[in-house]
Amino acid sequence: MPNNAQPPTQDTPHDQFANKAQAWSARFSEPVSDLVKRYTASVRFDRRLAHCDIQGSLAHAEMLAAVGVIEAGDLAAIERGMARIRQEVDDDKFQWSLDLEDVHLNIEKRLVELIGDAGKRLHTGRSRNDQVATDMRLWVRGEIDTCGSLLRELRHNLAKLALVHAATILPGFTHLQVAQPVTFGHHLLAYAEMFGRDAERFTDCRRRVNWLPLGAAALAGTSYPIDRERVAKTLGFEGVCRNSLDAVSDRDFAIEFCACAALTMVHISRLSEELVLWSNPRMGFIELADRFCTGSSIMPQKKNPDVPELARGKTGRVNGHLVALLTLMKGQPLAYNKDNQEDKEGLFDAADTLRDTLTIFSDMMGGIHVRADAMRAAALQGFATATDLADYLVRKGTPFRDAHETVALAVRSCEERGRDLADLSLDELRAFHPAIDADVYEVLTLEGSVAARKHIGGTAPARVRLEAERILAERG
Ligand code: ARG
């Protein structure tokens, strides 16, 4: 029957496997209820593994032919059938059936429909248990590569912006109180560091994802003379999983992926919190491009930073997927249990959320409007250079603790008089400490303060330029 002749409902009766509704139903005396069918089926969400499933099946079939378990003619038919199925899936013409439970049985049944007995030979020496573990590893591997390049792009865009704002000064905070002046470029590069570590973490996670479960069969391996190394090579895996029980039941790779995704989202969430604060008119440090904001239906003046707020919110759900996966695994005895089917939706959602978030943030960070004057005005308040005055006194021979106390008294007196340290005359300053000279004004300025911190990791414009250029060169 041609594929498009099938009714598109999910309840179509199928008779391909032993003339029963399910591939395994020959053993059962009564059918499952519709609710149980829906409850146990995964095709609604695992159909997105179709390409990985086909890729894994082709590698398995190629190996079966190479070791003589199936004929060359069977392999040719399987390849032909799979090419057709892939096309149907891509064209959205594939008829997914709930009766066939999952992506694996849907594809296998369609293969048998298309090519007959050769299709029935595909599952030789294999189980859905090692099949699904293989599909998942292939899928996660692809997502790791995508997330890695998105992270590198975001890091690159942050470095570009940092280069432009290497000398733009804003107040650096500790405890969300003005601490010391920093450059905006330096602040941006702090996030570039986080995203650089995230990219490394994904690369490291890939090293453990990239092993082949296929060959473990249901749990104990198979009696056919299979060549697992060959399949691993075909699929681009590093090698084969060394224990069949572990191969079918392990989901560490999914947990690790979610852990990498959750930590990346935590970094995105911290950045989001700053974007929200900075774009509040009280600070007015930045303005987000209009396409990342929305207005209010009642308050005409509003421009809300929806994208960073949502990213901050979505971090909760990605963290939740990590906890769900950890909890999913904690009570499972060896080897495969149906619980494992629950690994998919959260993992898929974590990957989708991260992918979308990184894509949007790359664009959004490139397009922020920086208000250097507002940043500077804020840095001039709050005695941001008080530490510099203390360091100045230390250079003139005062022990640091004494210098600290002198400056604290000076700040207090300025506060009482509504003045700033840099506004005081030399005589007024000398009243606090006789070692103070005219050169003190060099350290009391914002520019002097940041320029002095030129060591590796410091906030000086010259250093920020070097660091940004180092990151920008990473790509070339
Ligand atoms: N849909 C299943 C899953 O996602 C495939 C493996 C089913 N294996 C089994 N023995 N029922 O885990």
Boltz pocket constraint, residues with backbone or C-beta under 6 A from the ligand:
constraints:
  - pocket:
      binder: B
      contacts: [[A, 42], [A, 46], [A, 101], [A, 102], [A, 128], [A, 129], [A, 132], [A, 337], [A, 338], [A, 340], [A, 341], [A, 342]]
      max_distance: 6.0
